[in-house]
């Protein structure tokens, strides 16, 4: 099995998928383990997933859900985020039960990154459980907008039968872990 896992690319410009067609994936979603097999994957080129709007000097934006990242049933995505503007961003993973909703910060980074190389912003998302983001303008001037770019892969999966799950858990078959939420417990 090739050496694929989340954040593998390090500081390099390339961005590798964590799974290929036919791979078994263990989706770690809240306190569940969902065993799936990848039917196909699709590369998602860079696109603007959200614009937080203008931001005054020293201000913090509202936490905004990234609805453009909703995926259909049986799909998960592996995304990396970047900002085109000079703001400090906080990225929140989907998280557990309601009282813990969006309290887990995945990453916190500052400044623009037009080359999309910030691998600290990589996360996986299961179906329509979208992450959120907010921005802090630490500069002495207003920003006309805070634009966030996403890129990555989407994977369509199918369920795995119980016998295959037993073989995966016994270590007889390789599996890739995809952490698709913050942990609520």
HUFENQUI-V230744 format. One record per backbone hydrogen bond with DSSP energy under -1.0 kcal/mol. NH is the residue of the N-H (numbers start at 0). CO is the residue of the C=O. Records with the same first field share a line. If there is no record, write none. Layout:
NH->CO  CO
//
This chain:
3->1
7->4
9->6
11->8
21->37
22->19
24->35
25->175
26->33
27->177
28->26  31
31->28
33->26
35->24
36->157
37->22
38->155
39->155
41->153
43->151
46->149
48->147
49->147
51->145
54->142
57->136
58->55
60->134
63->132
65->130
66->64
68->65
69->66
70->126
74->71
75->154
76->124
77->152
78->122
79->150
81->148
83->146
86->84
87->135
88->108
89->133
90->106
91->131
92->103
99->96
100->97
102->99
105->90
108->88
112->82
115->112
118->116
120->117
121->118
122->78
124->76
126->74
128->125
129->127
131->91
132->63
133->89
135->87
136->58
137->135
142->54
147->49
148->81
149->46
150->79
151->43
152->77
153->41
154->75
155->39
156->73
157->36
159->34
164->160
165->161
166->162
167->163
168->164
169->165
170->167
171->166
175->23
177->25
179->27
181->93
//
